[in-house]
Amino acid sequence: MAKHKSKDLKVKTNDELKEQIKLLRKEQFNLRFQVSNGQNENPARFKQIRKEIACIKTILNNVVLTKGWGLNYMPKRILTGKVTSNKSDKTITVLVERKIMHPMYKKFVTKSKRFSVHDSKNKFNIGDIVSIRECNPISKNKRFEVIY
């Protein structure tokens, strides 16, 4: 197969791009099989296939992330945490915990962060588990809203 130009790929539909990825994956599998049997004549082709698959995936992701205006946007972060305070009006404080592996000791360490979250209905109480989504700044500290 010849190397694909990104201009040629952008013209194709999503279905054609997905079919192209399937064909490249089959060729990649066959090349792996040839390498294991010692029959591979073109070792550089494996790297080419990986680059072509990455290029097609990038184009597919840009198509998915494009809004009606034709602009790319970042997906909003969605986090899950526990409500620790609901004293303020239309604001709750959510504690989001995540586990990371310590780089030297290889043990999992719990990291936590508190977020001020907009709760327009004053619905949640202390101890509730909520999902929050990133949004435009509502106040000095509020950058998240509750997903109802």
C-alpha positions in Angstrom: 0.0 0.0 0.0 1.2 3.5 -0.8 1.6 6.1 1.9 -1.5 8.3 2.4 -1.5 12.0 2.4 -3.5 13.7 5.1 -5.2 15.9 2.4 -6.5 12.8 0.7 -7.7 11.3 4.0 -9.6 14.4 5.0 -11.8 14.1 1.9 -12.9 10.6 2.9 -16.0 9.8 5.0 -15.8 8.3 8.5 -16.8 4.9 7.2 -14.1 4.9 4.6 -11.5 6.0 7.2 -12.6 3.2 9.6 -12.4 0.7 6.8 -8.9 2.0 6.0 -7.9 1.5 9.6 -9.2 -2.1 9.5 -7.1 -2.8 6.4 -4.0 -1.3 7.9 -4.5 -3.3 11.1 -4.7 -6.5 9.1 -1.5 -5.6 7.2 0.1 -4.8 10.6 -0.9 -8.2 11.9 0.5 -9.9 8.8 3.8 -8.0 9.2 4.1 -9.1 12.8 3.5 -12.7 11.8 6.2 -12.4 9.1 8.7 -10.9 11.6 8.1 -13.8 14.0 8.8 -16.3 11.1 11.8 -14.4 9.8 10.2 -13.6 6.4 9.9 -9.8 6.6 11.6 -8.1 3.7 10.6 -4.5 4.6 11.0 -3.7 8.3 10.4 0.0 7.8 6.8 -0.7 6.6 5.7 -1.5 10.1 6.6 2.0 11.3 4.9 3.5 8.2 1.7 1.6 9.1 1.7 2.8 12.7 2.1 6.4 11.5 -0.7 6.0 9.0 -3.1 4.6 11.6 -2.2 7.5 13.9 -2.9 10.0 11.2 -6.3 8.5 10.4 -7.2 8.3 14.1 -6.3 12.0 14.5 -8.5 13.0 11.5 -11.4 10.9 13.0 -11.0 12.6 16.4 -11.0 16.0 14.8 -14.2 15.2 13.0 -15.8 14.0 16.3 -14.7 17.1 18.2 -15.7 19.6 15.6 -18.8 21.6 16.6 -21.3 23.2 14.2 -19.1 26.3 13.9 -16.3 24.2 12.5 -14.0 24.9 15.5 -12.2 22.2 17.6 -12.9 22.2 21.3 -11.5 20.3 24.3 -13.9 17.9 25.9 -15.0 19.0 29.4 -13.5 17.2 32.4 -16.0 15.1 34.3 -15.0 14.1 37.9 -16.7 12.2 40.7 -16.4 13.1 44.3 -18.0 13.4 47.7 -19.8 16.5 49.0 -18.0 17.9 52.1 -19.9 21.2 52.6 -23.2 22.7 51.4 -23.3 25.8 53.7 -23.1 28.4 50.9 -26.1 29.2 48.8 -26.0 27.4 45.4 -22.5 26.2 46.1 -21.2 22.9 47.4 -17.6 21.8 48.1 -16.7 18.4 46.6 -13.7 16.4 47.5 -12.3 14.4 44.5 -9.8 11.7 45.3 -7.5 9.9 42.9 -4.8 7.2 43.4 -1.4 7.6 41.8 1.6 5.4 41.9 4.6 6.8 43.8 7.4 7.1 41.3 10.1 5.7 43.6 8.3 3.4 46.0 5.7 2.0 43.6 2.9 2.3 46.2 -0.4 3.8 45.5 -0.9 7.2 47.2 -4.3 8.9 47.5 -4.3 12.5 46.3 -7.3 14.7 46.9 -8.5 18.1 45.8 -11.5 20.2 46.8 -13.6 22.0 44.2 -16.2 24.6 44.7 -19.1 23.5 42.5 -22.2 25.3 41.4 -25.4 23.6 42.6 -28.3 25.7 41.2 -31.0 23.6 42.9 -29.4 23.3 46.3 -30.2 19.6 46.0 -27.1 17.8 47.5 -26.2 17.3 51.1 -23.0 16.4 52.9 -21.8 12.8 52.1 -23.6 12.5 48.7 -21.5 11.2 45.8 -21.8 13.6 42.8 -20.5 14.0 39.3 -19.2 17.4 38.3 -18.4 18.9 35.0 -16.0 21.7 34.0 -17.7 24.9 32.9 -17.0 28.6 32.3 -16.0 30.5 35.5 -19.1 31.3 37.6 -17.3 33.1 40.4 -13.7 33.5 41.7 -13.4 29.9 42.7 -16.3 28.1 41.0 -15.2 26.4 37.7 -17.4 23.3 37.9 -21.1 22.5 37.9 -23.1 19.5 39.2 -24.4 17.0 36.6 -28.0 16.3 37.7 
